[in-house]
Amino acid sequence: MNITSLKKKINSNQKIILFGAGRLGKLALKALQANGLNVYAFYDSSEYKQGEEVCGVKILNLNELSALEKTSIIFITNNYISYVQNFLKKLGFKSIYDCINIFEEIKKIKINQDLNEYDINSIDREISFHKSAIDKSKIENDDSLHLKCIDIVVTEKCSMKCKDCSNLMQYYERPQNSDLDLMFKTLDKFMGCLDSLYEFRVLGGDPFMNKELHKTIEKLKSYKNAQNIVVYTNATIIPKNENFECLKNDKITIEITNYGKGLSRKHSELVELLSSNNIKYRSRPPGDWNACGTLKFYERTEEELQRVFDNCCMSDVTTMMNGVLFRCPFAANATNLKAVPYVEDEVINLNHNITDKDSLKKSIKNFNKSKKPLTACSYCGGRDYNSEIIKPAIQTKKPLGYIKIEK
């Protein structure tokens, strides 16, 4: 629904609710307000946000949301489209919309001080990613295969040692770079099944720890059915030579997590280098961290496990590691570390001699649609933002110990 249609449709008794009080929620709020539309409230599943305000608008809790008139108009301002739609329908709401047409208004308004975390590249990327999430939800039932993103793990090495890292880098005693021959062979098999991919997410550790990163970047550039390549870094390393030259491409964005001068010691130098070479980048602070980076077994009921999976912000981020597709980076690294069991029917092992493209395509599609909790969910503290909030990037000098699975 666009704003013109909304103005014609809405009556004085209907309330506008934004489901998600993060960056997308702020953008939608400003677009609606700039067009004279009043937003009654936000809803956010993060309990620590509930009762607070965003830009002067209250964030409801679940009981308050459930008590609203079912004629309320709700815009989904996050990227979990299918899950939120089903959730709201169960509560009895019928006027549920995505925000892609609302976001078209963002280009017409001035971003004020409430949104000073944004630049135009950040806005465009947020909106494009939201559109890809919408497109994915609309085509889940046809024969095509479109994915929002896939993590490509290029190294276990990291220049920092955060004791609560959700990707579990703090547990690697002898971290290794990924096997390129294996990666490229299985990437070809995977990408040969996709109609489109919105984004490769190149991860480590820190990708710039891998001196042959450029080979992976050049390989990812070659896939015509992939739109974007995002390289994640903590701004401790300045890429040089081929690892720098390969970044000069319109497909590429450098995603910088700025942990401050004490840790991201090369941040200013990296930003200056990228800017002077017209390489797209985005730099942001780490934000809140959840206590999900501790490897231990949690005694949970089936209902609790389902909640952990359903509310996880990473449950639909496919991760490729050592030629195997996992449902999230935690599961990939925990399995790689032999901290959780390898479960054949929870992964797609592209190392197997699979020659039937249609069967593999169907398997990948079903794999990404599955709503069944993973074995790894029993070892994860949860990433639903209802779990404990902790200080980010506390460093440990030595790798942390954990219990390995024998089999």
N, C-alpha and C positions, 0 to 999 in steps of 0.2 A: 504494500500500500504506500502511495506517495502522499506528500503533505497536502496537496490540493484535494485528493480524494478523502483524506482523513477529515479535513475541515468540513466537507460536505456531509460526511457520514456521522460524525460525532454529535451527540446531543449534550445538553447542559448537565445531565445527571450521570453521564459516563465518565469514568476515571481512566487516565492513561498511566500505565505502570511500565517501568523499564526493568526487565529481568536480567540483572547483572549490573553491579555497581563499580565496574572497572573502567578501563580506558574507553571501550566501546560505548558504555553507558554514558560517560561524560560527553562524548561526541554527539550521541543521539539527543541528549538533553539540550545541548546548545543549539542544535539544528531545529528542534521543536520550539524552543523558547524564542529563537530568532524569527519564527513565523507565527508568533502570537498564541502558541498552544501551551497550556499549562500541564506539567507533569505532576501527578498527584504524589507518586512515591517510586522508589526503587524497591526491588526485592533482590536479595543476594543470599546464596546458601551458606556463605561464610558467617558463622555465628558471631565472630568477633566484630564484624561490620554492622550487624543488626542493631538498630536503635541509634546508630550514628547518622550523620548527614553527609551528603555529597553535593557540593555547590548549593547548599541551603535546602536540599530535598531529602526527606527522611528515608532511611532504609528499613523496610518492614521485616518482621520475622515470619516464620511459616504460619503461625496462628493468625496473624494479621492479614497475610495474603489470602489464606483460606476463607476468611470471613468477608472478603470483598464481594460486591455484587458480581455475578457471573457474566454480566454484560460488559464488564471492564475491558478495555482494550490493552492488550499486553504486547509489547515489542521485545523480542529476544535480543539482548545486547551482550551476547557472548557467542562462542563458537561451537556450543554443544547443542546444535539445532534439534536433532531428532530426539535426544534425551529430554530436553526441555519441553518440546511439543507434547510428548507422551505424558510427562509429569503434569503439565497444566491441564491437559484433557481429562486426566484422572480426577483433578480437583473440580472439574465442571466448567472450565473456561472454554469459550468457543472463538472469541475474536483474538486470535494469536497470529502475529506477523513477524517476519524478519525485518531487518533495518536497511537493506541495501538501497532502497529508494530514498529513505530518510537521509542516508549518508551522502546522497548526491547534493543535498543542500549545504553540506559542509564547505564545498568549494566556493559557495556564494557568500559565506559569512566570515567575519574576522574572528580569529581565535583569540580570546581574551586571556587575562592573567590566570584564570582558573585552569586553563589548559596549556600553561607555558611549558609543560613537559614535551610538547609536540613540535615537530617541524613538518614541512610538507611531505617529506619522504616517509616519515613515521606514519602520518595520517593515511597516505596512499597505501602503505603496506598493511596497516590494520584493516582498512576497508577491503582491500583485495583478498586478504586471508579470510575475512568474514564471508565474502562472496563465494570463495572456494568451499567453505563449510556448508553454505546454503546449497550450492550446486551438488555437492556430494550427497546431501540428505534427499534431494529431489530425484536423484537417479539411482538410488540404492537398489531398486527393484527391476532395472532393465539389465541388458546383457553387457553393457559397457563397464569399464573399470576406471574410475577416476579417484585419485587419492589426494588429500590435502598436502601431506608431507611424509617424508621418510628420513629418519636419522641414519647417517652414514658414519660409522665409527672408524676413524682413521688411525687412532692411537689410544693406548691406555695411559700414556705419559701425560703428566700435567706439571706445569711450572709452579703450581700452588698445591697445598696439601690441606684442604678444608676438611675438618674432621666430621662434618655433617653433610658432605656432598651427596646429593640425591642420586648421582650417577656412580657413586661408590669408588671414586678414584683413590680414596684414602686407604683402601684395603689392598691395593696392588703392591706387592713386594718387589717384583721384577717386571715392571710394565713393558709391553712390547708394542711396536707398530703393527698395523694390520698387514696381512699378506696381500699384496697388490694383485697377483695373478688370480688368487681365489676371489678377491673382491670384484675384479673386472668380469670374470667368468660368470659369477652369480648375478652381478648387476645387469649384464646383458640379458640373462634369462628372465630376470624380474621385469626390466623395462620393456622387454618384448611383449609382455602381457598387458601393459597399461595403455589406455587410450590417452590419458593425460595425468600429469603430476604437477601440482602447483609449486612444490618447494622441496628441494634437497636441503637437509640441515646437516652440515658437516661439523662433526663433534670429535672431542676426545674424552678425557683430558683436554688439553689445548691443542688444536690441530697444527699450530705452528711449531710444535715440538717435533713434528714429523718432517724431516728435511726433504722428503719426497712427496710432500703434500701436493705440489704442482701437478704431479702425474694423475692424482685423483681428480683434481679440479678440471684438468683438460678432458678427462674421460667424462665427467658429468656435463661439461659444456656440449659434448657431442650428441647428447640425446635431444632430438627435436621435439619430443613429447613432454619435455620438462620445461617449466617456465622460469623458475628462479633457483638460485644457489645461495644459501646463507651460511657463512662461516662464523662460528662462535669462538670468541677469544676473551681472555681476561686482561688483555693489554699489558702483559709482562714481556712480550717478545715482539720485536720489529721484524716482519718478514723481509727477506732479502733475495736478490737474484731471481731465479725462476719462481720461487714461492711468492714473490711480490708481483712479478710481471704477469703471472696468470690471473691476478685479481682484476686486471684492467678489462672488464667485460660488463656489458649492460645487465647481464643476468645475475651478477654477483652483488651481494650486500654483506658487509662485515658487521656482525652483531657483537658489540662490545659491552661486557659487563664491567662497570667501573666500580671497583672495590675501594677506591680512595688511594691517596698518594703512598700510603704505607705498603700496599699490596699491588695495585695496578700502576706500577712505577713508570711504565712507558706510555701511559695514557695520552698525555699531551703530545708527545712525539708521534705516536701512532695516528692520532686524529689529524695532526698537521700534515703528515705524509699522505694520508688518504685524501684529505681535502685538496691538497695541491695537485694530486693526480686524478681528480674527478672520479674517485672510487666511492661508490655509495656506502654509507655506514650509518649505524645508529648506536648511540652510547647511552646507557641507562644504569642507574644504581641497581644493586641486587634485589631490592625490595625485601618482603618478608620471606623467610625460609620456614619450611615445616620440618618437624623432627622425624623425617622419613629415611634418613641416611644411616640409621643404626641397624646392622644386620642381626636380627634375632627372631625367634619364632614367637608369634602372638597366638594365644589360644582364643580363637574366634568362632562364633556360631556361623552357620551358613548364611543367616540373615545379616550378620555383621560383615562377613566377607563380601556379600553382594553390595552392601552400602559402600564399603571401601572402594570397590571396583566402579560402581555407578557414579560416585562423586569425584573420582580421580581426574585431575586435569590432564593426565598423560595417557589415559586409557585408550585413546585412538591415535597415538603417535607410534607408527610402525618403526621399528629399529632393526637395521641390518648389521649383524656382527658375525664375523667369521663364516659368512655365507648362509646364515640362518636368520629368518625373520622372526622377531619377537614383538609382542604387543606394546612394550614400553622399554625405555632405557634401563630402568631398575631391573626388570626381569632379565634383560640381556646381560648386564654386568654381573648380577647375582648368580646367574647360571654359569657365566664364564669363569667366575671365581670359585665355582663349585660350592657355593653357599646355599643354593636351593637345587632341588633335583631337576634334571633335564626331563621334560615331559613331552613326548613326541607329538601328541595331539594338541598341544598348546603353541606349537611353532610351525613354521614351514621351512624345512631344510632344503635349501636350493642346491646343496652339494649332491643330493641324490640325482640319479640319472633320469630326470624327468624330461621327456621329449614331446609329450602331448601338451601343446600350448593352451588349448581350450580348457583342458582339465586343470592345469596350473592356474589359469585365470580364474576359474570358478573357485578353486581352493583359496586363492588370495582374497577374493571377494567375500567368501563365507568367513574366512579368518578375521577380516576387519569388521564384519557385522556382528560377530559373536559378543554376547553380553554375559558370558560365563566368567566368574572370577578365576584368576590364575593361581597356580600354586604359589607363585611369588608374592601374592597378596597377603599370604599368611606370615611373610617375613618383612613386610613393609609397614612403616608407621602410618602410611596414608598421606595422600596429597589432595585432600578435599577442602583444605583451609579451615576445617573444623578441628584439625589436629593441632598439636602444640606449635606455637610460633616461637622461633628461636633467633638468636643473633646470627647473621650470616658470616661465613668465611672465617670462623675461628680456626687457627692453624694448629696442626700437630706435626711434630718433628719426625716421628717415625710412623710407618704404616700401622694401622690398627689391626688387632687380632680378631679372629672370628672362628666359628665352628664350621669346618668343612663337612660336606656330605660325602660319605665314604663311597657310595655307588655312583 
